[in-house]
């Protein structure tokens, strides 16, 4: 379900880490946020699905190629924070 | 007439699985003419509507196949009849014949009761026209001309049979305009392709080189365009319209199918954005001294 308020940077990072850990069968603390998701073995399908689930989490539409353009959790969090701030400003 | 051939394309049952979900459902996200393929946008037109871009696409193929004012035109994979309607109402075509494998599409076209429009539920490989056609158009059907799991050679053979049939049905000097999604920067058979596994069963899209190889000696390729950006805009429109009409969609087809289409549009968009799929538009001219036996 869409959230009523924009998630914080920390919430975004935690959400992404737990998603990626679940897909990879890893423990959340072992996920390196600076590592490319493709290098972790996530395929195109998982990357498109990830941005779809992110849409639901954040409550706004995202490009289906977001996780290709911003390939690590850290870069995703950065762009999402920027996007959310831009959108709420406009 | 042609000898019987083995058609390697999507079966009628698999076509029905996708296209017979319900006409009212498709109407929720398609344009007013129910065109279910990439539209053609003009960048000079600000905020162009889907209706307008789809009509430009129809007119483009009519122009490329020189169908305007023609006596007889064939539309292979006619969908819900948008092209057939445009041919007889705007372009003064005397008889526009459409082929589809979807019973619901046939119902839809018959209900329009357009003078000069004829629709048949049959595959191109079963088609046998009484008279030759002046032009042939096929938009969004070539994707269904080969099943997954075939070797390249078998796919090309199937496409070649299609061209051979079209050659036989067309008058000398006749033109054909095709539009299809094609495989881009991706290995064929890559696993985990949501769209082909969940949405379009028994479907495997062509590579441009396969379409070109198959045409050698039968049709000369006069023009090729890759307009994948057009499908990005079209797909965004499809998805936005589906989401705007979400409760109606769920009522018509249930949440599982509505969600599947929402996902399908996202995956489809990703493919066109990444260039793993392309949108090809080909203009072909019949070779009047053909070489069906040419060495490929």
Interface residues (C-beta under 8 A of the other chain):
Chain A: X43 X44 X45 X46 X48 X49 X51 X52 X63 X64 X65 X68
Chain B: X190 X192 X193 X194 X263 X266 X267 X269 X270 X273 X274 X276
